[in-house]
Amino acid sequence: MDKKWVILCSTAVAAVYAAGYFTTETQASIVQPPLYIEENHQSNDVQPNDMPTISSQTNNSQTNNSQTNSSQTNNSQTNNSQTNSSQTNSVEPTTPIIRLYQDGTYTGLGKNRRGSIQVAVTFKNDKITDVEISKFAMHYSKRDVVGLPEEVLQIQSAQVRNVSGATYSTRAFKDAINDAMSQAQNA
Amino acid sequence: MDTVVSIQVVCGESNSMEMVEAQINRAFEAFYHVEQACSRFSIDSELMRACRQIETPVPVSPFLFEPLKFALEMAQWTDGVFDPTVGKVMEEHGFNRHYLTGQSVQSTVTDSELVTYRDIVLNQQDRTLYLKTPLVIDLGAVAKGFAIDLAANELNQFEGFVVNAGGDLFAGGVNEQGYPWEIGIQHPESKEHIIHTLDVSNKAVCTSGSYERKSVDVTGMHHIYNPTTRQSPNDWISCTVIAPFAMMADAFSTASFMLGLEKGSRLIEQVGLEGILISSKLQIVKVGGVL
């Protein structure tokens, strides 16, 4: 590959850190620096030259963090756009006795500024046995998400395929599934 | 950036929720910073403020300097087909509405149609921007990619993550099953279908399409504009580029869109990237050995 462009990109990222922007303005959101640095060394094989400069100062003020595995983190204060974060912890296959999900049907909601999607997810013996879109109120066609419940059943996770080009409905759908899953998990 | 930004993280048991969320917040802040610096749609952005100062070296932050530098390199590389000085033309063709307020921006800059990227001079030493003549800079084809790269850099330590900004994305590491991320490319004519699927790890995937944003004022014009022909190119309907950085994927997908069938695919090949290009007749062209 033409190295010139790669170098341009990596120096561009590095320039932001060299100027100290990320460290000075976002210190308050760093919670556990020691752990973070350790993790960083382990799995940083992407852009080794562009490591963020980490302050070793511990700061416990949490501005934006919610304790629950909420499927929707609204950053509109700082971000000017609707943002979602979802998190997936890997399931240990060695502990089958412990039920991860309580049997039953749970309603999950996913929304962004284009609308909302509500799903009903049924769990039985730690498996998703049924997924239904119970309410669709997006500004887009419902056809966008029509195949997704089937996909969730197949892969047993909310991680349906990312679509390059049209993500609003898919994203809201994923959030709804995640929401339902975390409810089943905490029930 | 009129986009929904979503961040997805796969983390091991050793990561605490607080740390994960803090890191995700930092990643989101990248978008905030880049938007503040590069938005053509708010008169207060660093970009628009700089555009009001002619024949004066203006010191600018790296959030503006770096994507602009990349855009100028691209302009040179494509001999001005890709040109970040198309801002005023875009504005005049109706691409001037702020996505949050809905207000349209009418910049006070009056440029002639003859401005080119050569009217912008960047000084690497003192990191200043100098405009030879009044013009409006448009960083639509690089700024979002740059923000994605900064966000990705914040998430490097996780097993896997996807930063998705309205369909342009960086997929790092592996998904929760331990496999490369599966990324679908939307069918340009029917939203509910995926025309191609890619397995991606530590790569960016960006798509430039003519199907999403059309001009309300001028028929046949969409948000990609070629200043040398003064038209919107229509050889391609969708150009997807896979690259190690999102800024690269973003800029090259736009540039290949501009350059049309032959030159567009050659550009991607030349630089050693991979691409999936779809012609207006819905023919799929794979470039650079992509599977």
HADDOCK unambig.tbl for C-alpha pairs under 7 A between the chains (distance, minus, plus):
assign (segid A and resid 1 and name CA) (segid B and resid 271 and name CA) 5.77 0.50 0.50
assign (segid A and resid 1 and name CA) (segid B and resid 272 and name CA) 4.35 0.50 0.50
assign (segid A and resid 1 and name CA) (segid B and resid 273 and name CA) 6.78 0.50 0.50
assign (segid A and resid 2 and name CA) (segid B and resid 271 and name CA) 4.98 0.50 0.50
assign (segid A and resid 2 and name CA) (segid B and resid 272 and name CA) 6.19 0.50 0.50
assign (segid A and resid 8 and name CA) (segid B and resid 70 and name CA) 6.90 0.50 0.50
assign (segid A and resid 9 and name CA) (segid B and resid 245 and name CA) 6.68 0.50 0.50
assign (segid A and resid 9 and name CA) (segid B and resid 247 and name CA) 6.93 0.50 0.50
assign (segid A and resid 12 and name CA) (segid B and resid 66 and name CA) 5.20 0.50 0.50
assign (segid A and resid 13 and name CA) (segid B and resid 150 and name CA) 6.13 0.50 0.50
assign (segid A and resid 15 and name CA) (segid B and resid 62 and name CA) 6.23 0.50 0.50
assign (segid A and resid 16 and name CA) (segid B and resid 62 and name CA) 5.52 0.50 0.50
assign (segid A and resid 16 and name CA) (segid B and resid 63 and name CA) 6.72 0.50 0.50
assign (segid A and resid 26 and name CA) (segid B and resid 26 and name CA) 6.84 0.50 0.50
assign (segid A and resid 29 and name CA) (segid B and resid 22 and name CA) 5.21 0.50 0.50
assign (segid A and resid 30 and name CA) (segid B and resid 22 and name CA) 5.82 0.50 0.50
assign (segid A and resid 31 and name CA) (segid B and resid 18 and name CA) 6.65 0.50 0.50
assign (segid A and resid 31 and name CA) (segid B and resid 19 and name CA) 5.80 0.50 0.50
assign (segid A and resid 31 and name CA) (segid B and resid 22 and name CA) 6.80 0.50 0.50
assign (segid A and resid 32 and name CA) (segid B and resid 19 and name CA) 6.09 0.50 0.50
assign (segid A and resid 39 and name CA) (segid B and resid 157 and name CA) 5.79 0.50 0.50
assign (segid A and resid 40 and name CA) (segid B and resid 157 and name CA) 4.52 0.50 0.50
assign (segid A and resid 43 and name CA) (segid B and resid 157 and name CA) 5.25 0.50 0.50
assign (segid A and resid 43 and name CA) (segid B and resid 158 and name CA) 6.83 0.50 0.50
assign (segid A and resid 43 and name CA) (segid B and resid 159 and name CA) 6.90 0.50 0.50
assign (segid A and resid 44 and name CA) (segid B and resid 156 and name CA) 5.77 0.50 0.50
assign (segid A and resid 44 and name CA) (segid B and resid 157 and name CA) 5.49 0.50 0.50
assign (segid A and resid 46 and name CA) (segid B and resid 156 and name CA) 6.81 0.50 0.50
assign (segid A and resid 46 and name CA) (segid B and resid 202 and name CA) 6.50 0.50 0.50
assign (segid A and resid 65 and name CA) (segid B and resid 18 and name CA) 6.60 0.50 0.50
assign (segid A and resid 65 and name CA) (segid B and resid 21 and name CA) 6.25 0.50 0.50
assign (segid A and resid 65 and name CA) (segid B and resid 22 and name CA) 7.00 0.50 0.50
assign (segid A and resid 78 and name CA) (segid B and resid 29 and name CA) 6.81 0.50 0.50
assign (segid A and resid 78 and name CA) (segid B and resid 32 and name CA) 6.26 0.50 0.50
assign (segid A and resid 79 and name CA) (segid B and resid 28 and name CA) 6.66 0.50 0.50
assign (segid A and resid 79 and name CA) (segid B and resid 29 and name CA) 6.50 0.50 0.50
assign (segid A and resid 79 and name CA) (segid B and resid 31 and name CA) 6.62 0.50 0.50
assign (segid A and resid 79 and name CA) (segid B and resid 32 and name CA) 4.83 0.50 0.50
assign (segid A and resid 81 and name CA) (segid B and resid 3 and name CA) 6.96 0.50 0.50
assign (segid A and resid 81 and name CA) (segid B and resid 4 and name CA) 6.11 0.50 0.50
assign (segid A and resid 82 and name CA) (segid B and resid 4 and name CA) 5.69 0.50 0.50
assign (segid A and resid 82 and name CA) (segid B and resid 5 and name CA) 6.83 0.50 0.50
assign (segid A and resid 83 and name CA) (segid B and resid 4 and name CA) 6.22 0.50 0.50
assign (segid A and resid 83 and name CA) (segid B and resid 5 and name CA) 5.31 0.50 0.50
assign (segid A and resid 83 and name CA) (segid B and resid 6 and name CA) 5.52 0.50 0.50
assign (segid A and resid 84 and name CA) (segid B and resid 6 and name CA) 5.09 0.50 0.50
assign (segid A and resid 84 and name CA) (segid B and resid 7 and name CA) 6.54 0.50 0.50
assign (segid A and resid 85 and name CA) (segid B and resid 6 and name CA) 6.11 0.50 0.50
assign (segid A and resid 85 and name CA) (segid B and resid 7 and name CA) 5.18 0.50 0.50
assign (segid A and resid 85 and name CA) (segid B and resid 8 and name CA) 5.74 0.50 0.50
assign (segid A and resid 86 and name CA) (segid B and resid 8 and name CA) 5.34 0.50 0.50
assign (segid A and resid 86 and name CA) (segid B and resid 9 and name CA) 6.88 0.50 0.50
assign (segid A and resid 87 and name CA) (segid B and resid 8 and name CA) 6.23 0.50 0.50
assign (segid A and resid 87 and name CA) (segid B and resid 9 and name CA) 5.54 0.50 0.50
assign (segid A and resid 87 and name CA) (segid B and resid 10 and name CA) 6.45 0.50 0.50
assign (segid A and resid 88 and name CA) (segid B and resid 9 and name CA) 6.83 0.50 0.50
assign (segid A and resid 88 and name CA) (segid B and resid 10 and name CA) 5.55 0.50 0.50
assign (segid A and resid 89 and name CA) (segid B and resid 10 and name CA) 6.63 0.50 0.50
assign (segid A and resid 89 and name CA) (segid B and resid 11 and name CA) 6.22 0.50 0.50
assign (segid A and resid 89 and name CA) (segid B and resid 12 and name CA) 6.61 0.50 0.50
assign (segid A and resid 89 and name CA) (segid B and resid 13 and name CA) 6.98 0.50 0.50
assign (segid A and resid 90 and name CA) (segid B and resid 12 and name CA) 6.94 0.50 0.50
assign (segid A and resid 90 and name CA) (segid B and resid 176 and name CA) 6.27 0.50 0.50
assign (segid A and resid 143 and name CA) (segid B and resid 192 and name CA) 5.86 0.50 0.50
assign (segid A and resid 144 and name CA) (segid B and resid 191 and name CA) 6.33 0.50 0.50
assign (segid A and resid 144 and name CA) (segid B and resid 192 and name CA) 4.43 0.50 0.50
assign (segid A and resid 161 and name CA) (segid B and resid 182 and name CA) 6.29 0.50 0.50
assign (segid A and resid 161 and name CA) (segid B and resid 183 and name CA) 6.24 0.50 0.50
assign (segid A and resid 161 and name CA) (segid B and resid 184 and name CA) 6.40 0.50 0.50
assign (segid A and resid 162 and name CA) (segid B and resid 183 and name CA) 5.29 0.50 0.50
assign (segid A and resid 162 and name CA) (segid B and resid 184 and name CA) 5.77 0.50 0.50
assign (segid A and resid 163 and name CA) (segid B and resid 167 and name CA) 6.47 0.50 0.50
assign (segid A and resid 163 and name CA) (segid B and resid 183 and name CA) 6.33 0.50 0.50
assign (segid A and resid 163 and name CA) (segid B and resid 184 and name CA) 4.69 0.50 0.50
assign (segid A and resid 163 and name CA) (segid B and resid 185 and name CA) 5.68 0.50 0.50
assign (segid A and resid 163 and name CA) (segid B and resid 186 and name CA) 5.88 0.50 0.50
assign (segid A and resid 164 and name CA) (segid B and resid 167 and name CA) 4.05 0.50 0.50
assign (segid A and resid 164 and name CA) (segid B and resid 168 and name CA) 6.32 0.50 0.50
assign (segid A and resid 164 and name CA) (segid B and resid 184 and name CA) 5.86 0.50 0.50
assign (segid A and resid 164 and name CA) (segid B and resid 185 and name CA) 4.82 0.50 0.50
assign (segid A and resid 164 and name CA) (segid B and resid 186 and name CA) 5.65 0.50 0.50
assign (segid A and resid 164 and name CA) (segid B and resid 207 and name CA) 6.77 0.50 0.50
assign (segid A and resid 165 and name CA) (segid B and resid 166 and name CA) 6.65 0.50 0.50
assign (segid A and resid 165 and name CA) (segid B and resid 167 and name CA) 4.43 0.50 0.50
assign (segid A and resid 165 and name CA) (segid B and resid 185 and name CA) 6.89 0.50 0.50
assign (segid A and resid 165 and name CA) (segid B and resid 186 and name CA) 5.59 0.50 0.50
assign (segid A and resid 165 and name CA) (segid B and resid 207 and name CA) 6.78 0.50 0.50
assign (segid A and resid 166 and name CA) (segid B and resid 166 and name CA) 6.92 0.50 0.50
assign (segid A and resid 166 and name CA) (segid B and resid 167 and name CA) 6.09 0.50 0.50
assign (segid A and resid 166 and name CA) (segid B and resid 186 and name CA) 6.81 0.50 0.50
assign (segid A and resid 167 and name CA) (segid B and resid 166 and name CA) 6.15 0.50 0.50
assign (segid A and resid 167 and name CA) (segid B and resid 167 and name CA) 6.09 0.50 0.50
assign (segid A and resid 168 and name CA) (segid B and resid 4 and name CA) 6.94 0.50 0.50
